Amino acid sequence: MRVKPYSYRKVIKILSKLGFRVVRQKGSHTILKGFYKDKKRTVVVPKHREIAVGTLRGILFQAGLTVEEFTKLIEKS
């Protein structure tokens, strides 16, 4: 499934709904930590107006999400 670019704020909002919490921000990157699928995960999200598709796929991989799961969460919000 194809993923399209989303804003930094939208990605943070979706990850927060899954239980990730902002731990710190350094420069233009925000670090979130949380548990997902019984694993402790650290996710780094760049603070860009629009996150590129490849970067977004990396964020989803760090969070343990598939593109389909992320798309369903976007549609619900």
C-alpha positions in Angstrom: 0.0 0.0 0.0 1.2 3.5 -0.8 1.8 6.0 1.9 1.6 9.7 1.3 3.4 12.5 3.1 1.8 13.8 6.3 2.6 16.8 8.5 4.8 16.5 11.6 1.8 17.4 13.9 -0.4 14.7 12.4 2.2 12.0 12.9 2.8 13.0 16.5 -1.0 13.1 17.1 -1.4 9.5 15.8 1.6 8.2 17.8 0.3 9.9 20.9 -3.0 8.1 20.5 -1.1 4.8 20.5 0.5 5.6 23.8 3.8 7.2 22.8 4.9 10.2 24.8 7.2 13.0 23.9 10.4 12.6 25.9 12.4 15.5 24.5 13.1 17.7 21.6 16.5 18.4 20.3 16.9 20.8 17.4 14.4 19.9 14.7 13.7 16.3 16.0 11.2 15.1 18.5 11.9 11.9 20.4 8.9 9.8 21.6 8.9 6.7 23.7 6.3 4.1 24.4 5.2 0.5 24.3 3.6 -1.0 21.3 3.0 -4.7 20.6 4.6 -5.5 24.0 7.9 -3.9 23.0 9.5 -0.7 24.3 10.1 1.6 21.3 11.8 4.9 20.7 10.7 6.9 17.7 12.4 10.0 16.2 10.2 12.3 14.3 11.7 15.3 12.3 9.9 18.5 12.8 9.2 19.3 9.2 6.1 20.8 7.6 5.6 17.7 5.6 7.4 14.4 6.3 8.8 12.7 3.2 7.4 9.2 2.3 10.7 7.4 2.9 11.1 9.1 6.3 7.6 8.3 7.3 8.1 4.6 6.4 11.2 4.7 8.8 9.1 6.2 11.5 6.4 3.5 11.1 9.1 0.8 11.2 10.5 2.3 14.5 7.0 2.4 16.0 6.2 -1.2 14.9 3.3 -0.1 12.7 2.4 -1.2 9.2 1.3 1.3 6.5 -2.2 -0.3 6.6 -2.4 0.2 10.4 -1.2 3.8 10.1 -3.7 4.6 7.3 -6.6 3.2 9.3 -5.6 5.4 12.3 -5.4 8.5 10.0 -8.9 7.8 8.6 -10.3 7.5 12.1 -8.9 10.8 13.3 
